[in-house]
Amino acid sequence: MAGSAIAPRTRPVEWAFRAVVSAHLVAIAGQPVFAGVYLTGDFDSLRWHAIGADVVTSIGYLQMITAIVVWVRLRQAGPFLVTALVVAAETVQYFAGLEGALWLHIPLGVMTVAALVVQFIAVWRRPLARREARDA
């Protein structure tokens, strides 16, 4: 039908990316809870915080792989660039936590949670449009 706008459909690679970003957000949301419980005197919660850090970091690397697939399949570099920044911050934060550098670990944790919330909203707002390759 002439003149009708066809809404872009969500592709399987986008659903996979959305799922990984969602899992990443759920996992990282637990980290401040475990840290807070630890700070109230429940020292076993530090172990849960450490396990959570491993889970969050692993999901972050999985998100990086999925973002690469989005980049290759849909020619969208944005999700990869944002994911790379989040994963780099998480990695620095992870090692800052291991070293006990709370002056860096805590603010970087707040920033990574905020960045993931923004990314979560962005990936669920609308489908990614496939970009056409430019002629050389």
C-alpha positions in Angstrom: 0.0 0.0 0.0 1.6 3.3 -1.1 2.3 5.8 1.6 2.0 3.4 4.5 4.8 3.3 6.9 6.0 -0.2 7.8 7.2 -0.4 11.4 10.6 -2.1 11.6 10.4 -5.5 13.1 12.6 -6.8 15.9 15.1 -9.3 14.6 16.3 -12.3 16.6 19.8 -10.7 17.1 18.0 -7.8 18.7 16.0 -10.1 21.0 19.2 -11.8 22.0 20.8 -8.4 22.7 17.8 -7.3 24.7 17.9 -10.5 26.8 21.5 -10.2 27.6 21.2 -6.5 28.5 18.2 -7.3 30.7 20.1 -10.2 32.5 23.1 -7.9 32.9 20.9 -5.2 34.6 19.2 -7.7 36.9 22.6 -9.1 38.0 24.2 -5.7 38.6 21.2 -4.5 40.5 21.9 -7.1 43.2 25.4 -5.9 43.8 24.6 -2.8 45.9 22.2 -4.9 47.9 24.9 -7.4 48.8 27.3 -4.6 49.6 24.8 -2.8 51.7 24.0 -6.0 53.7 27.7 -6.5 54.2 28.1 -3.0 55.5 25.3 -3.7 58.1 27.6 -6.3 59.7 26.6 -9.5 57.8 30.1 -10.4 56.7 28.9 -13.4 54.6 27.3 -11.0 52.2 30.8 -10.0 51.0 31.1 -13.6 49.5 27.8 -13.0 47.7 29.0 -9.7 46.5 32.1 -11.4 45.1 30.1 -14.1 43.4 27.8 -11.4 42.0 30.8 -9.6 40.6 31.9 -12.7 38.8 28.3 -13.1 37.4 28.0 -9.5 36.4 31.4 -9.5 34.7 30.6 -12.7 32.8 27.3 -11.4 31.5 29.1 -8.2 30.5 31.5 -10.2 28.3 28.6 -12.1 26.9 26.9 -8.8 26.1 30.1 -7.7 24.4 29.9 -10.7 22.1 26.2 -10.1 21.4 27.0 -6.4 20.6 29.6 -7.5 18.1 27.0 -9.7 16.4 24.6 -6.7 16.3 27.4 -4.6 14.8 28.1 -7.2 12.1 24.5 -8.2 11.3 22.8 -4.8 11.6 25.8 -2.5 10.9 25.1 -0.7 14.2 28.2 0.2 16.1 26.5 2.1 18.9 25.5 -0.9 21.0 29.0 -2.2 20.8 30.6 1.1 21.8 28.3 1.6 24.8 28.8 -2.0 25.8 32.6 -1.7 25.5 32.5 1.4 27.8 30.3 -0.3 30.4 32.5 -3.5 30.3 35.7 -1.5 30.6 34.3 0.4 33.6 33.1 -2.9 35.2 36.5 -4.5 34.7 38.3 -1.6 36.4 35.7 -1.6 39.1 36.1 -5.4 39.6 39.8 -5.0 40.2 39.4 -1.9 42.3 37.1 -4.0 44.5 39.7 -6.8 44.8 42.3 -4.3 45.8 40.0 -2.6 48.3 40.1 0.7 46.5 36.6 1.8 47.6 37.3 5.4 46.6 37.1 4.1 42.9 35.0 0.9 43.3 31.9 2.6 44.7 31.5 5.6 42.4 32.4 3.4 39.4 29.7 1.0 40.5 27.1 3.7 40.7 28.1 4.9 37.2 27.9 1.4 35.7 24.5 0.7 37.1 23.3 4.0 35.8 24.8 3.3 32.3 23.1 -0.1 32.2 19.8 1.4 33.1 20.1 3.9 30.3 21.2 1.2 27.8 18.3 -1.1 28.9 15.8 1.7 28.2 17.4 2.4 24.8 17.4 -1.2 23.6 13.8 -1.8 24.7 12.4 1.5 23.3 12.5 0.6 19.6 14.0 -1.9 17.2 17.5 -1.2 15.7 17.3 -0.3 12.0 19.7 -2.1 9.8 22.0 0.3 8.1 22.9 -0.2 4.5 26.5 -0.4 3.6 28.0 2.7 2.0 29.4 2.5 -1.5 33.2 3.1 -1.6 
